[in-house]
């Protein structure tokens, strides 16, 4: 994103999201039965770093909706959907496909899984971004569980312009800022109603259900609560936040700094109270990750940081911006690296150490270093060139003042 288009706080939230997910997967490898009591509460809170997935959905919805809101408020036509599709594909497809392919190969070699039709179907459905619609294909590959969320987000990428196309067709919404936002609230409500229908119509039986049956058993445990429409409701809250942020006066104020701190406090509190409940922190309507309190707090923080006087720029410092830049690589490569470490060194993450915490921290340091290194290579060798190619393909577009970049 060019400097003049940078939104204060967005890089911080992106970096925080990927680091939370990394902390989650690192903590899953810690033997909770062997840690000292005084560290137990901290470890259990880190276990809920999976809330970072909700941050990604809110942030993506916020950033991708901005060009649509500007066009709707300005009375112009829909932004180019061709450019939108090209830039989204360039941003996620090449690196996702490569990570999925590496994971597929690792599952057949290092994990020694047999090449079954079902394993191949999961892989192909993932490559087509269609794995999100059934529990059998929910996890595209065995060696990289986090890839499940990418096809989920692709569904939101499709639904976002589809819903905005309805707003552009409705009479009286163009240049009617408040009415347009009310219409988008109806979009969020519609997603929640559809989510409830999915819960009732597609309930699963208990045969082979649960993480004891592997990733597919875990997928059956998650679904139908984990479904693309429910996650679109989280994504749509980010889009609504973008519409509200655009309406606000451009002048920065310390009041927004205070509002952002308060929103972060609420988000942190919702995460911190999750231990003791379900591992997925199911919220209202059975949507995971503390819905709606946590995503609403993140959306509020994002809006506030964009207009804050100091906090947004303070948080978006150089190290944070770099982590944000390689965040997609951190997300898609972390599980592969952690799996490789455990396979090559069964005593890693404190498994064979007298002091489990020290052993775990040592392995975490190695893992974090490798994840950052691989993510950096992924960005500079694959993601960056693909993004630049997508930008060149769409550089002639009049939409470039409000590009579809995340």
N, C-alpha and C positions, 0 to 999 in steps of 0.2 A: 504494500500500500504506500502510495506516495506521501511525503511528509504532510502536505497540505490537507490530505484526506484522513490522516490518522485520528482516531477517536480515543481520547484519553481514557485509560482504564481497560480498554479491550485487550491489549497485549498482556496485562497483568492477569486478567481472568482466564485467558487462554493458557498462559503458563501455569497458573494455579490448577486449572482443570487437569492438564496432563500429569502434573506432579502428584496430585491427589490420587489419580488412578494408579500411578506407579507405586505410591505408598500403599495403596490397597493390595496390589499384587505381591509386593514384598512382604506385607504383614501376613498374607495367607500362607506364607512359607515359614512363619514363626510358630514354634510349638508353644501354644498358650499355656499348656499344663506345666511347663518348666520355668516360666518367667517369674521373677519376684513379685510379690503382691503389690508393692509400691509402683510397679511399672504396668500393672495389668490394665488400669483404666486408660492410660495413654495408648497402649497397644490396641485395646478394643475400639477406641475412637479412630485410630489410623485405619482399622479394618473397614471403616466406612468411607474411605477415600473414593469408593465407587460413585459417590455423589458428584465427582468430577464429570461423569457422563451427562448429568443434567445441566451442568454449566456449559458444556459444549453445545447442547441443543439450544439453550437459551441464547447463547452468543451467536450461533449460526443464524437463528431466526432473526435476531436483531440486525445483524449486518446485511443479510441478504434481502430483507424487507425494505431497507432504506430507499433504494431506487424506485421501488413501486410506490411507496408513500409520496416521494417527491413528485413523481409523475401524476399521481392521483390528485394531490393537493394543487399542482400547477395547472390542472385541466388538460394535460397532454395525453397522448396515447400510451399504451402499455410499453414498457421497455422491451427491447428485442429479446425474445425468448431463445432465439438461436444463439445469440451471444451469451446469454445466461447459461444455456446448456453446455456450450463449448468451454466456458471458464470453469464450470463445476466439474465437468469431466476431466479437464486438464489438471485440476487441483487434486483430485482424489484417485482417479482411475489407475494411472500408471503405477503409482507406488502401492496402492491397494492390491492390484493384480500381482505385482512382484512379490510382495510380502506373503500373499496367499499361496503363491506358487512355491516359494521357499518353505513355507510351513507345511504344505502338502508333501513336499519331498522329504522333509525332516520326519514327518509322521510315518512315511513308508520305510525310511532308513533307520534313523536313530531310535525311533519309537517302535520300529519293527511291526507296524500294523499291516495286515493283509489288504491288498488292493481289492476291495469289494465294490459292487455296483453302488451301494449306498454311500460309501466314502467318496466315490467319484461324483455321484449326484450332488453331494454337499458342496464339493469343490466347484463344480460347474455352476450350480445355482448361486454360489457366492460371486463368481466372476461376472455373472449376469445381474448382480445386485437384486436377486430374487429370493435369497435364502430366508428372509424375514417372515415369510408367510406360513411356515409350518415348523413344528418342533423338530422334525427329523433333519431339517436342513438349517436350523437356527444358527448353529455354529458351523461355518463353512469348512473349517479345518480343525484338526485335533490339537495342533501344536501352537495355536494362536487364538485363544478364546476371545480376546477383545475385538477381533474383527467383526463380531456379530453386530456391533452398533453401526457400522458403516452403511450396510444396506438399509437399516432403519432410517438413517439420516437421509439417504437417497430418496426414500419415500416422502420425507418432508420436503426435499428439494422439488419434487414433482407437485405435491399438494399446495405449496406456497403460491406459485404463479396461477395454478388452477383456481384457487380461492380468490386471489386478487382479480382474476379475469371476471369473476362474478361482480365484484365491487365496481370495476370499470364499466360494466354493462348496466348497473342499476342507476336509474335516473335520480338526479339530485345529490349524488355523493361527491362528484368532482368539485373541488374547491370548497367543499363543506366539511371542514376538518373534524368537527365534533361528531357529526353524523357518520362519517366514514369510520371513525374509531369505534363507535357503537356497533356498526355493522361487523367490524372485526371481532368484537366481543361475541357476537352471534356465531362467528366462525369457530371460536374457541369452544363455545357451548355445544355447537354441532359435533365437534370432535369428541367431546366428553360423552355426549349421548351415544355416538357411534361406538366409543370404547365400552360403554355399559352394555350395549347390544352384543358386542364381541364376547364379553365375559359370560353372558347368559347363553349365547347360541353355540359357543365353541369350547365349553368346559371339557377338560380332558380326564380320562380315567386314571387310576393309580397304578396301572401295570407298568413296571419299569420306570416309575417316576421317582426322582430324587437324585442327588449328586453321587450317591453310592453306585449308581448305574452309569457313571461317566458324564461326558458333556451332553449327550443326548438325553440322559435322564435328568440332568440339570435344566436343559431346555424345556422339558416337559413339566418340570417344577415351576419354571418361570411363566410359561405361557398358560392361559391367555392374558395374564396381567401385563406381561411384556408383549405388547403388540404395536405395530407401526402407527396406528391411529392414536393410541394413548400417548405415544411419544411425540406425535405431531402436536398434541395439545400443549406440551411443554415448549416445543419449537414455536408454536403460534403465540405463546405468552411473550417470547422474545421479540417476535414480529410486532406485537401490540406495543411493547416497550419502545421500539423504534419509532412507531407512529407518534407516541407521546413525546419522545425526546425531540423530534423534529418540530413539534408545536411550540416548544419552550423558547423563550428569548435567548439569543446567542450570548448575552452577557453572563460572565462567570461570577459565582458568588460563593462565599464561605459557607452559606447555608447548605449548598449541595455537598460540600465536604462532610458536614455533620450528618446529612442524610445518608451519604454513602457509608460512613462509619456505623451508623445505626443499622443499616441494611446488612452489612457484613456481620454485625453482632447477632442479628436474628438468624442469618444463615448458619453462622458458626454454632449457635445454640441448638438449632434444629439438627445439625449433624451430631453435636456432642451428646444429645439425649437419645440417639438411636440405639446404642448398646443396650441390650436387654430385650429389644424387639426383634423383628425378623431381620435377617441378614440383608434384605433388599430395602429395608426401611419403607415399606409400603405406606402410602399416605391416603389421602382422600380418594375414593373410588378405586382403591387398589393399585394406583399408579405408583411406581417405585420412586425412591430418592426424595422422600419427604414432600411429596406433592400435596397442596400447591405452595406451602409456606416457603420451602427452600428455593424453587425456581422464581417465585415472585420476589423474594429477597434479592436474589442475584440480578433479576431484571431491574429492580429498583436501584441497586448499586451501580449497574451499568449506566443507567440514565443519569444518575447523580454524578458519577465520575466524569461523564462527558462534559458536564457544566461546572465541575468543581474548579476552585481557584488554584489549589495546590496539590491535593491528594492524588488526582489522576496522573499528573505528570511525575509526581514523586514515585508512584508505584511502577510506572512505565519506564524504569531505568534501563540502562544498556544491557545488563545481564538478563533481566526479565524479557526484554525485547528479543534477545537471541533465543532464549528458551521457547518463547512464543513462536518464533519463526520455524523452529524445528519440532514443534509440538506434535504435529501429525506423525512424524517419524518416531518420536518417543512413544506415542500411543500404539502404533501398529507393530513396532519391533520389540517392545519390552518383554512380552510373554515368550517370544521365541528365544530371546537371550536368557531369560530366567530358566526356561526349560532346559536349554543347553548346559547351563551351569550345573543344574541339579543332576542331569544325566552324566556329565563328565566327572562330577565330584559329588557323589552321594552324601558325603559328610558336610556339604555346604549349608549355609543358613543356620548354623548352630546345631545341626543334626548329630554331629559326632563330637561336639565341644562340651567340656565340663561346664563352662559358662555360656549358656545358650544365647544370652543377649549379646555378649561380645562377639561370639562366632557369627551370629546373625548380622550384626552391624558390619563386620568385616566383609561378609559376602554382599551386603547391600552396597557398600562402597565400591566394590568391584563391579557389581551389576549396574549401578548408576553410571559409572564411568564408561562402561561398554555401551550402555543404552544411548548416552549422549553422543559418543563417538559414531555409532552406527546411524543414529538419527541425523547427525551432521552430514555424514556421507550421503545418506538418502536424500537429504534436501539439496545438497550442492550437485550431486550427480544425476538425480532423477526428478525430484519434485520441482526444483527451481527451473531447470530447462523446460519441463512440461508446462509450468505456469507461464514462463516467458513465451513459449510457442502459442499457448492459448491467447495470451494478450496480443500477440502480433496478428493472429487471425481476426481479432475483433477490434484492432486499433483504429479502424476507419469508422467505427460506430459513433453516432452522436451520443450514445450512453456513456462514453468513457469518463465524463465528469462525475458520474456516480457508478463506478464499476461494481460488478458482482464479485467482490473478493472477500475471502474469509481467511 
